[in-house]
Amino acid sequence: STQSTWGGQARMMQNGKLFRVVEPNCWDADCRIKECDASRVDVQVLSTVPVMFNYAAKPEHCLELATYLNDHLASVVNDHPKRFVALGTLPMQDATLAIQELRRCVTELKFPGVQIGTHVNDWNLDAKELRPVFAEAEKLGACIFVHPWDMPDLGGRMSKYWLPWLVGMPAETALAAVCMILGGVFQNFPTLRVAFAHGGGALPMIMGRVAHGYDVRPDLCATDCPIKPSEFLGRFWIDTLVHDPDALRFVMKVVGEDKVALGTDYPFPLGELEPGQLVRSMPDLTSETQAKLLAKNCLEFLGLQEARFL
């Protein structure tokens, strides 16, 4: 839920406790366009704040909220079709309802895809319960953007230093990606377009470890997919939000420069304060590579043509 405050801000509440204070740029399209103009952002992809996934709610209640949120996103895109694209949200805890809303997002609202969390309650993204949703997304040509959320152990050892966001999120994203790789999701749905937020979290750095584990303990790691993990590199997209030029170079080396798209985490503190600045600041990147990272690769992930926004 949200509560209004003085100065145009709003408090996001979770289970009766303050989760975050947000500014009008979280919901005001005109404010967003003004800030996009200042940052040289021509088109922005909109998605739900992950805390609003509400996978723990009753499925029918989650569907009601997802419908409301998706309708709002659609209205913003319809008002500003040259400036915004939207990714929907789904009641992933119920595959039947998720597929129902996915179809509506794609066929009626004209979204190119959806955003989902790195897990759905106790299900990792290799869960059999989620396979029908992935199958339908592949059939519809819908892309899936995976964003970390609901990190474990928000108290205890993770209670200091903003650790859930600094350490928990990268680990959560890597967990989701590894489950999709070892669980055979990419094998079973070869044309499904998937992207992982925040440079893929810890995934690029641990891929060597995952590949080695697959080779030395196939009894544990190769149970659900006969294809080596390294074969799936370049199969999915990750974004540029790594805050470090050497990290971005490494990410590009791991998955290929054609599979890295601009990510900003706008308008939150861990986002890139000036979207695209990291890419533009790297003199070793050719103009062609910069164009891929700043726009072309994202358009390919979304399945959209640049002409739509001209």
Secondary structure, 3 states (H helix, E strand, C coil): CEEECHHHCEEEEECCEEEEEECHHHCCHHHHHHHHHHCCCCCEEECCCHHHCCCCCCHHHHHHHHHHHHHHHHHHHHHCCCCEEEEECCCCCCHHHHHHHHHHHHHCCCCCEEEEECEECCEECCCHHHHHHHHHHHHHCCEEEEECCCCCCCCHHHCCCCHHHHHHHHHHHHHHHHHHHHCCHHHHCCCCCEEECHHHCCHHHHHHHHHHHHHHCHHHHCCCCCCCHHHHCCCCEEECCCCCHHHHHHHHHHHCHHHEECCCCCCCCCCCCCCCHHHHCCCCCCHHHHHHHHHHHHHHHHCCCHHHHC
